[in-house]
Amino acid sequence: MILRFLLFWMTIVLAGASGVALSQDADPTPGEIEFATKVWPLLESRCISCHGSETKDLKGGLDLRTRDALLRGGGSGEPALSLENPLQSPLLLAVSRTSTDWSAMPPKEADKLSSQEIEFLKTWISAGAPWVDERRIGIIREKHRHSTGIRVNVRGQSAAWSDREYDPANLWAYQPVVRPNVPDGVHPVDFLLQTRLDAIGVPPAPRADRRTMIRRATLDLTGLPPSPKQVLAFRLAARQDRDVFQTLIDRLLDSPHYGEQMARHWLDVVRYADTSGFANDYARGNAWRYRDYVIRSFQSDKPYDQFIREQIAGDEIAPHNPENLIAVGMLRMGPWELTGMEVAKVARQRFLDDVTNSVGETFLAHSLQCARCHDHKFDPIPTRDYYSMQSVFATTQLVEREAPFLPQENTSGFDERKYLEQRRVHYDAILARLDAQEAAAAKAWAEERGLKYVPRAEGLRKGVPEDQLAPKHIGFTPADFGNERVARKGRERLKWELDRYEPIAFSVYSGPTPNLTAVSQPQRMPKDPTTAGQLEETAILAGGDPFSPGDTVTPAGLSAAGGHELPPQPRGRRAALAEWIASPKNPLTARVIVNRIWQWHFGEALAGNPNNFGATGKKPTHPELLDWLASELVAKNWSIKAIHRIIMTSEAYQRSSRHPDPKALALADPLGTSYAVFKVRRLAAEEIHDSILTITGELNRSIGGIPVRPEIHTEVAFQPRMVMGTFAEAWQPSVLPQQRHRRSIYALKIRGQRDPTLEVFNAPSPDLSCERRDVSSVTPQVFALFNSQASSLRAVALAKHLMTRSKVAKSSPVCEQGPVITDAFQLAFQREPTPDELKACLSHWEAMTARHQRLEISRPPRPREIVREAVEENTGERFTFTEPLEAAGDFVPDPDFADVDAQTRGLAEVCLVLLNTNEFMELE
């Protein structure tokens, strides 16, 4: 009896020491509830990857998987928990970052625990840090579920994950698309907006006038302003406003420039650039073919579901179709590199993370990388789902593969290749001179030692002992070392640039991962892509670390959005994923694209974050309208142009931007979600650039082709830029005006050297997906548009264009040149000047003409080479080298102030003012 009594109390003591409840079915204590529902999920998601991994050393020797391990502590020998003084527990001091005795945890500032998470730990430790096993955790969570949330069943997840609850309002995007009923005879968009209009109690603005409507629609759908002739014909059309506007919409949708404007929006999202980014910002010579594929797709109104399939899996669907091989370049649009100085496995994982997140943001409006290291904190996307979707791309390999040019591709301008060939000759001459110099020094070295001279490379191949071969680069000066590196790396970069003129696609293929340690030239298809390399097996990575694999996963879509298991074989995974994404049953896909289209027209999306339909994104202001448009897209065979027509024929789109009672509207609708007026927006950077070229008469309207180089600020063009361990070439503008004056979508887009004029007007960086462009008003915009050389050239071009078009004799005094100013207003603003405006412009023209008659202006000579100075990395000494500007000799400049008479200069000053007005730069 006594023995049984002692055993009973020993059990109690041992159980209390380990923090485990005696009965698995007993009511849990508050501390156990805190541990099961808050603390253990926190430790699992934020700490265990470094302090509990089975596959790598414990950081600091601290194991957080058991209470006993916490009480033992780590390498310091001090327990991580202090039950006598809970608030001084080292674990708590480390995560709260309040003591210099303990390293901050997690180490990165961006990953630090929130104040609420720290409170969870305080409460638990103060309660004696009770610990319960996994079964008990499940029981406690089941009993203490929040009554306000809803459960989301996630395929194949642990009980801990499936127990999570969410605010139903945050799960709107996962619900099936439900088409609301719209009565016959009413416009669906206006009907579904009417409830909000009724609620504010303020009548909407009247219909915009015809001049405003043609300017709005033309810039919206083409990114270019209408001509005075088009405006006049539209204003004088005898039919009803709605009929004539419908005809205008159809004409604009058929315009060859529609595809360019829509492609600009899409390329923002997928991060198009002509270079690879990072430190090795080498050219993606053939990326332009993807850009033109996007233009063609929008222009032809390719069904959006087909557009999805081709970009995700075109090579798997039709591997012999060049268009499909080009389309999958979308998967590679993010920045990427693999050098000999980094670990290949890390570079590979960087691509897999990038492509997984890119597909999620672009097509599903989900930033999936939030779940790379831990289960998503806000959305029903567990880490397992993230890696299951990443598994789809585990057999996707990067390649530049043969793809014959299509008849519709623009292959003009290939004669520019001669400048690259001249650069190669320059590099070859440097290397040949240095090789001869090294050979002479090596021969002398061998003769001094009585050895037979053998070229170093040949000797190493034949196994000649190292001490019988001259040292590498013997006889080199610091300048020789530097020039050798410049020329050798320059030749490497040329391999990518020369691909621009070859029938090669920036593409992918499906197969095992090749064993690459560095990429120093374009990668071609292996002879047997099905066996070359190692077939990757995707596993959940602790903390996103590729060297800490956990459970393996198989390909699948997102569980919360109805994703299912996908084929495990290497080929066909992406095609299956594309089918799931492009399915009419997918609740996200159609909503995502119609939301983007709405934003392209109104400047604001119905769901305010087009890349984020999760809990942290803005909720739809008009969910029924979003669903109606999504269902209509599918019903119209995924036609993008059909959605444009629906949106643009609504009263909401055709309203004036000026309300009769703006104060009342501002009070009733401060966020502008009623669409009672059409919101004014500033033109995008490219629209400003292209509109200026349009009204100056300089725009080259040809479609597609290799990238062109417009003139950019000289300091930016010639600034030293490090690439691949040496200097990149200076920016050299295309030699002919008709080449430089193409639409900005065709300008070469270098990640490490952005056009400052476009950048200052909020053109986004191509490193991150841009869901919506910022609009800022900052002082540098004035310098870019009013004081820059580029603006002066365009002002002179417009002045010359106006004088050429004018029927007034050029010799007539300025006071008689009123028709020229009227023509300028019609080109820039699609209207005539008021009497006061005409008078002011003529007065300014006359004053500026008088000023320029007193000035002598000359054009500075154009440099033919650049002398650069650098530090040689082998010796640490400075050296100089000369970079020739091969195209400078053929460059045909635009007319400048120095090339025109004083009267034309005076008119150019007026034109410069017009190009800087809000009326020119804003869309009403």
Steps between C-alpha positions, in 0.01 A plus 500: 500500500780740599689406182197575285457837676867593436474400134189719464675810633815431298282497190348835596844655560643367172194610305515848652871528418436424135189718481283219362141471625425177687188428302490559126127561530505734804402862453810695395641776715518858363875453453447183296244678284747782443772252404283290266323783321766772489848408622563169326382630158735796556796277583421273206480778243771736626756307703516125440673528161817620678443355847357157429597385153597136461716577197730779620679615812295673767572873503669586829451141611144586605220249434143632527315175431447401865457670834794306643724630221389856575584454866844360405572800281758529227874545468507768773398242758219723631136382477291675234213518751505645850200373693602697809525830309299440181539850350880462515499175304779512236250380237277798572789748514631376166170531311413836662851636422523668842836360617853520363582169669297299248506512120186642344267227372404455224827659384355708215323819602233438237416166665471618860196391699206733533405642839199266504720193438733605781197532729407139416841385627481718813160362593612142445829526692328682785256206521790263561572421133275191487563262209259253336556239232377513141180302564409726790568809283240378251242438773552843657475679171180317414341602830614862492414610151401865446131518427539797260723325246445232240710194425670440169558138406843478342600188315755276670579729791560422865229541760676815621459664161143389435399643836577854387212742471449807284274799479254413221548848351865411433406190302287670236736414214476123563124492466357391162424779256126569520345696215250752637170551322484812285164608352465516125541839338747648749877517485642241743783725620270794573235279659754344738649841588162658565466375859809693601381808311164482675671468838700823468192705409690716248415480129785398267683738268357552152636337190840629385516701177611334178846658495567356847359160406713446190815609685416276797420192293789541257763541770343218705505245219807606299711716731509768227300822457246533217584717200317831443332346196368206706372734770321720248332202331388359836361833620307560176355148467122532466404181685410466869787526746477135603500374140793711388694406815438129440642542149803678646562217749488240222745702290742539790485132591597423142784755506846341463603703806242342733723196555795723592303684767359185660840330485652791693259428785572127490878542484481706822347200674740234367811726541623507142861613445771444239766415759533252785563733793708458815878549473520313170250710310576334167271536201200282433550543130185320390258614774351748250323210331295443819410870508375477142313176578303688766423782255378252238290315754309807612472632145341179373276475808643159581268333753641570842490136607718414199730791589543344845570150367758621251698703754506230766534190283522591131806280449321199649178559307655556156879459516549559125303826490745797517226721645462266797875476556510881515194526727654305790766770525256649752622242753851649476419871514627548856864592574734200518867408485736210567867583540798298613493701824165370620357160584311350206234349727425844647472657155270219389279545807487873433354431157246251637386746768478776242300310240259357759428844641480660154237256377310548826498879479439526126216254451362434851564833678688324778851582624596146583847564643336590830463123545858413403633485858181444697129455457345822373396711797192652341387281210418128482829416326711259704868448424413159357281664236781739410746219438238285330452776247875555476536130423323573171808700394763265643548353152496838324844580359631827355607496138539712188356267238459510125174656383476615137385857446129525430374684190333762721819574698685821413860411415601837359785687661729198515770703326579645845682174561802651325571720803520194725730334250723811508508475879600134476784594263613758756501242781672239282777745414565572869513130588720418199748772601508380859533135394802590286648702784448213745648246257812712452547536877440127552761411236754725670414340835557150357830597332631646827442162666618283214150358447317426179227757445151352511187721496342483845159372390659231282737398780219458751310279254810281445578470872821707500597575862390841622857608586603451134234740373516877512256666744167606359499855359874529539628843405165672557478853638197604711352655187553173311318302770214747490472514121512122474208471738302774325547333160441142618183585691388723214519210258292290739228765513493522121382138479169601661466821303560328166213258577275802433536444126463121500185284480537413867228514767554601863332184621485191723469122470390219730752249627764424762705789636842524330812518714603862450745687722499826302328648197731709280322460167147428369386148580390281210284187509697194617525211255274290720297729727320204657812351660759777528522597867318403817124480547412730788281385787321787669489509878375751756806710586539602862523878499518491120853359526578270203741305723231420759248278319211353693199306377486443126199627304341430165373755241167663578306826480387710794266303723284792607428585137404145408847388398554129455785257455683539167701250295829408671688412180761759385310604190142621517501655846481858372237411242283353777554805721407728208180301446406543866576873497319557168196300603168688516452332838809665649354774723804729466610514137219685324453735794870590491516605135170692487612683813818602317307613193270714714805665654654565158189702414418673828837522673359312801420131516173364636713292738767752586807271491499317165791279611348417839153355543590381850418631845755786483373625163221751459154344477288555188296818514243339267531120535188429293634707210834321522324163485276608212802610295684178586208285391454707186866453406453123506166526318667706226764232441751685720502800266687799647362731233145403597568622855638828366181554303278429800691733731540785251136504387384558859384837626762471775782507246347780295437742786669835527789543741336822624207467738239780533535489880852374579479594871186296556651205314823519700302486825274216386767295323847592631662184358344539157354150489164605357636581153280809500778670304781377279819549698769706332828313464844610391637332192750223564867568425485312170176672399666839555801399291293346219247785495776757457648307207150474350428872497851589380445274201811294583340177625602189308184290523648168384406203718742266678866424444831515681537755781604854408705746700351849531721785614523526878680744725872492414613457861282191534595368156873522573505419870718201591290192567644179640386175339657154520799625697588776257352798317188483290497693175370856493149569375525589131178632343377351175664683213193612300214718626239259363659225711516709818148639463307181548248435776655467843389137530773424245778680691775276634419435865816452705440415865820671615465811282152645488388794289493786756212680327274196511612417852420846639146465365453177696583236241548198731813299558480166316637313801159479672154445359318832473128459567433874483729791418559769757431858400719767655556870442862583578747770399723276282205460263532870418868462418428193288218653297581871493877531525638186342672462165240242397215748555685770307539265203130415504402867528714584196351204313147617578583856394643379168198273453259789561686733264495232230126446542421872511346674200619838630820625342797442727616855428182644648537670839419297810184698565353353180590140590184428699411193286830339608408532869150370428653198326728443802200498737310258276795262492574518872155546654257409219337844528547858388657763728289760673562862395705560815707186441565598140606849602733372774666245271558751221645748748736235643602390150583858403702561819694174465573568133651835593709330769630230267598757239760616751628149581757287322453129564735225383473122519775331704695223324392143564768285673636199312649323803507502879813467713416325825701455818472200727683303769646167387379231738813282477747776589282768662658761271320750279495464125322660205342353192331643194148404401415582138148623418459306178170655390604862560642541149168410336278694742249733335395762758156654542471871416585714802479870581832544320347373174197731465441871465403736781128498415483119514691509827247747638215270397686208660493689831120522470481130414707416807241673718213311336673166557530580870134582564269289715254491211751320280617260772162408648214287380156631593 
